């Protein structure tokens, strides 16, 4: 029996207009009225989910910044994880050497920060993230250590090479994952949405087979793999679809609603 629904945001709960469709909203409110809990599990900051949570009417546990921050139902920090400072410093140095190829933003518990303004800022605010604060220099940026993660935007082929370079330099000291086709994330080793959701399951006393998880990206793979029932969106990546038990319709076709009916959670 499903007791918990865990939802990624972009490309999953939110459609291409970054909104929850009326049908999806109605369906989720119905399952919550039936006693099933709904939680957010996103690579983004808690700030990005404020309006979504209000719209859904939920006060539940939430997993944010790729499992690096967990908030309890009162929005208090229950868990936080950071990148080691040496990896953050070396990554900033490497990215500054390649500044023509990449824009990057760092996340810490206080917000988003960058060295200089870029078009990446607009991309992030369009996705309901706080506007990054430009610090003007690498030293200014490093004044905000510890970082939770580093988000890098660029051409996919350049990012693939950067990922290889980072793995060669850091090995398994950090984790490198694509959250979008042109966005690479550097996060602490062994961290993922899957790890974050597992921590919440233990808090709630819910078993993995009582969880249905919805995602669309490569950063959802661990999250989907760990769930008793895993659903990838029709617009999802090959990796997400391979990790899922079921591939539903896209985020623009009420894919969550379709899957809830498919599994008999909605009748």
Secondary structure per residue as TSV (DSSP state, phi and psi in degrees):
chain	resnum	aa	ss	phi	psi
A	1	X	-	360.0	131.3
A	2	X	-	-77.9	127.5
A	3	X	-	-113.1	-18.1
A	4	X	E	-143.4	135.2
A	5	X	E	-112.9	121.9
A	6	X	E	-110.0	129.7
A	7	X	E	-125.2	125.8
A	8	X	-	-69.1	161.5
A	9	X	T	-94.2	-82.9
A	10	X	B	-62.9	130.9
A	11	X	T	80.8	-2.2
A	12	X	T	-129.1	-83.0
A	13	X	T	-68.7	-39.1
A	14	X	B	-92.8	139.4
A	15	X	-	-83.2	-171.1
A	16	X	T	-66.6	-16.3
A	17	X	T	-92.9	9.6
A	18	X	S	62.9	35.8
A	19	X	S	-126.8	157.3
A	20	X	-	-85.7	126.0
A	21	X	-	-68.0	152.8
A	22	X	H	-57.0	-39.9
A	23	X	H	-64.9	-41.9
A	24	X	H	-66.9	-41.1
A	25	X	H	-61.4	-45.3
A	26	X	H	-62.5	-42.4
A	27	X	H	-64.7	-43.5
A	28	X	H	-68.0	-36.3
A	29	X	H	-66.7	-31.9
A	30	X	H	-68.6	-45.8
A	31	X	H	-67.4	-33.1
A	32	X	H	-67.0	-36.8
A	33	X	H	-64.6	-25.0
A	34	X	T	-84.8	0.8
A	35	X	T	100.7	4.5
A	36	X	-	-90.5	131.7
A	37	X	E	-81.1	149.9
A	38	X	E	-125.1	132.3
A	39	X	E	-133.8	158.6
A	40	X	E	-96.9	137.9
A	41	X	E	-135.9	101.7
A	42	X	-	-133.3	158.4
A	43	X	S	-80.7	-5.8
A	44	X	S	-95.0	178.2
A	45	X	-	-76.9	161.6
A	46	X	G	-55.9	-33.8
A	47	X	G	-56.2	-37.2
A	48	X	G	-65.6	-20.0
A	49	X	G	-104.0	0.3
A	50	X	H	-57.2	-52.2
A	51	X	H	-68.9	-35.8
A	52	X	H	-61.5	-45.5
A	53	X	H	-64.6	-37.9
A	54	X	H	-63.0	-44.3
A	55	X	H	-63.6	-39.8
A	56	X	H	-76.2	-21.9
A	57	X	T	73.9	37.0
A	58	X	-	-110.4	144.1
A	59	X	-	-131.6	82.2
A	60	X	-	-131.6	175.7
A	61	X	-	-61.1	150.6
A	62	X	E	-143.8	144.4
A	63	X	E	-111.6	126.3
A	64	X	E	-132.7	171.4
A	65	X	G	41.9	49.9
A	66	X	G	65.0	35.0
A	67	X	G	86.3	3.5
A	68	X	T	-84.4	-18.2
A	69	X	E	-132.0	130.3
A	70	X	E	-123.0	127.6
A	71	X	E	-107.7	141.9
A	72	X	-	-82.2	178.1
A	73	X	T	-60.4	-17.4
A	74	X	T	-95.0	11.5
A	75	X	S	62.4	26.9
A	76	X	-	-91.6	147.3
A	77	X	E	-72.0	118.7
A	78	X	E	-99.7	-20.3
A	79	X	E	-159.6	140.9
A	80	X	E	-146.3	141.6
A	81	X	-	-134.9	144.3
A	82	X	-	-127.3	155.8
A	83	X	-	-68.9	145.4
A	84	X	-	-60.5	140.1
A	85	X	H	-59.3	-36.2
A	86	X	H	-64.4	-35.1
A	87	X	H	-71.2	-41.4
A	88	X	H	-59.9	-46.6
A	89	X	H	-64.7	-46.7
A	90	X	H	-66.5	-34.9
A	91	X	H	-66.6	-43.2
A	92	X	H	-61.8	-43.1
A	93	X	H	-60.7	-45.6
A	94	X	H	-63.6	-43.4
A	95	X	H	-68.6	-33.3
A	96	X	H	-68.2	-32.4
A	97	X	H	-66.5	-25.5
A	98	X	T	-113.2	32.7
A	99	X	T	-60.4	-27.1
A	100	X	T	-70.4	-24.1
A	101	X	T	-94.7	-26.9
A	102	X	-	-133.4	146.5
A	103	X	E	-108.0	143.3
A	104	X	E	-145.5	154.0
A	105	X	E	-135.2	141.7
A	106	X	E	-106.0	147.5
A	107	X	E	-110.1	131.2
A	108	X	E	-133.8	-178.7
A	109	X	T	-64.2	-17.9
A	110	X	T	-92.4	-13.0
A	111	X	E	149.6	-157.1
A	112	X	E	-114.0	139.2
A	113	X	E	-139.3	149.3
A	114	X	E	-139.8	174.3
A	115	X	S	-84.6	-41.6
A	116	X	S	-142.9	154.5
A	117	X	-	-63.1	150.1
A	118	X	-	-156.3	174.6
A	119	X	H	-65.2	-19.7
A	120	X	H	-62.0	-30.1
A	121	X	H	-59.4	-45.5
A	122	X	H	-65.2	-41.3
A	123	X	H	-55.9	-45.7
A	124	X	H	-67.9	-44.8
A	125	X	H	-67.7	-30.8
A	126	X	H	-63.1	-26.1
A	127	X	T	-98.0	23.8
A	128	X	T	68.5	21.8
A	129	X	-	-89.1	159.6
A	130	X	-	-63.5	152.4
A	131	X	-	-71.2	126.3
A	132	X	-	-61.8	142.3
A	133	X	E	-94.2	119.4
A	134	X	E	-80.1	128.9
A	135	X	-	-99.4	-11.7
A	136	X	S	87.5	-16.0
A	137	X	S	-160.6	162.2
A	138	X	H	-63.1	-39.6
A	139	X	H	-61.8	-40.5
A	140	X	H	-63.6	-39.8
A	141	X	H	-66.1	-44.2
A	142	X	H	-68.7	-11.9
A	143	X	T	-68.0	-9.2
A	144	X	T	-105.3	18.3
A	145	X	-	-61.8	148.5
A	146	X	S	-81.1	148.9
A	147	X	-	-89.2	148.8
A	148	X	S	-88.0	-43.2
A	149	X	E	-158.4	164.8
A	150	X	E	-121.3	128.0
A	151	X	E	-108.5	127.2
A	152	X	E	-125.1	129.6
A	153	X	E	-113.7	137.2
A	154	X	-	-176.4	-174.1
A	155	X	-	-66.6	140.3
A	156	X	H	-60.0	-41.8
A	157	X	H	-64.9	-37.8
A	158	X	H	-66.2	-39.5
A	159	X	H	-67.5	-36.9
A	160	X	H	-60.8	-42.7
A	161	X	H	-67.3	-40.8
A	162	X	H	-61.3	-42.9
A	163	X	H	-59.3	-44.3
A	164	X	H	-61.0	-42.1
A	165	X	H	-63.3	-41.4
A	166	X	H	-67.3	-41.0
A	167	X	H	-64.4	-39.5
A	168	X	H	-63.5	-38.0
A	169	X	H	-79.7	-40.7
A	170	X	H	-107.7	-15.0
A	171	X	G	58.6	-129.0
A	172	X	G	-96.0	18.6
A	173	X	G	-75.9	-15.3
A	174	X	E	-146.6	171.3
A	175	X	E	-119.9	136.8
A	176	X	E	-123.4	118.9
A	177	X	E	-141.9	142.7
A	178	X	E	-85.7	120.2
A	179	X	E	-89.0	-27.0
A	180	X	E	-141.3	169.7
A	181	X	T	-55.8	-35.9
A	182	X	T	-118.1	25.1
A	183	X	E	-133.1	117.8
A	184	X	E	-106.7	139.3
A	185	X	E	-116.7	140.0
A	186	X	E	-108.2	118.9
A	187	X	E	-131.8	164.7
A	188	X	E	-58.6	149.3
A	189	X	T	-57.9	145.4
A	190	X	T	65.0	13.7
A	191	X	-	-101.9	144.0
A	192	X	-	-169.3	167.3
A	193	X	H	-59.4	-37.0
A	194	X	H	-58.7	-44.1
A	195	X	H	-63.4	-42.7
A	196	X	H	-61.9	-45.1
A	197	X	H	-66.1	-37.4
A	198	X	H	-59.0	-39.9
A	199	X	H	-63.6	-39.0
A	200	X	H	-68.3	-40.2
A	201	X	H	-57.2	-42.4
A	202	X	H	-63.9	-39.7
A	203	X	H	-61.9	-38.4
A	204	X	H	-87.6	-12.0
A	205	X	T	70.0	30.1
A	206	X	-	-104.6	137.7
A	207	X	-	-84.9	156.7
A	208	X	G	-61.7	-31.2
A	209	X	G	-75.8	-3.3
A	210	X	G	-100.9	8.8
A	211	X	E	-112.1	134.9
A	212	X	E	-115.8	127.3
A	213	X	E	-116.3	141.9
A	214	X	E	-122.4	130.3
A	215	X	E	-156.0	172.6
A	216	X	-	-138.1	-12.1
A	217	X	S	-116.6	171.2
A	218	X	G	-64.0	-26.2
A	219	X	G	-75.9	-1.1
A	220	X	G	-99.5	-1.9
A	221	X	H	-60.3	-50.8
A	222	X	H	-63.3	-41.0
A	223	X	H	-57.0	-45.9
A	224	X	H	-71.6	-42.1
A	225	X	H	-61.0	-36.1
A	226	X	H	-80.1	-13.9
A	227	X	S	-82.1	147.1
A	228	X	S	-62.0	-39.2
A	229	X	E	-129.0	121.2
A	230	X	E	-117.4	128.8
A	231	X	E	-122.1	125.2
A	232	X	E	-101.8	142.5
A	233	X	-	-74.4	152.7
A	234	X	T	-61.2	-24.3
A	235	X	T	-89.1	6.3
A	236	X	-	-75.5	171.2
A	237	X	-	-77.0	165.8
A	238	X	H	-60.0	-39.7
A	239	X	H	-62.5	-44.4
A	240	X	H	-64.2	-42.7
A	241	X	H	-65.5	-37.4
A	242	X	H	-67.0	-30.4
A	243	X	H	-81.8	-11.5
A	244	X	-	-93.2	156.5
A	245	X	S	-82.6	-24.1
A	246	X	E	-151.4	139.1
A	247	X	E	-108.5	119.3
A	248	X	-	-96.3	-169.0
A	249	X	-	-72.7	173.7
A	250	X	-	-74.4	171.6
A	251	X	T	-68.1	-16.7
A	252	X	T	-93.4	-0.3
A	253	X	T	-121.5	25.8
A	254	X	T	56.3	47.1
A	255	X	H	-60.0	-33.5
A	256	X	H	-64.5	-45.5
A	257	X	H	-59.6	-46.3
A	258	X	H	-57.0	-44.9
A	259	X	H	-69.2	-37.8
A	260	X	H	-63.0	-36.7
A	261	X	H	-69.8	-42.6
A	262	X	H	-57.2	-40.6
A	263	X	T	-91.5	5.9
A	264	X	T	75.3	13.8
A	265	X	S	-76.7	-34.9
A	266	X	-	-106.4	138.8
A	267	X	-	-127.7	360.0
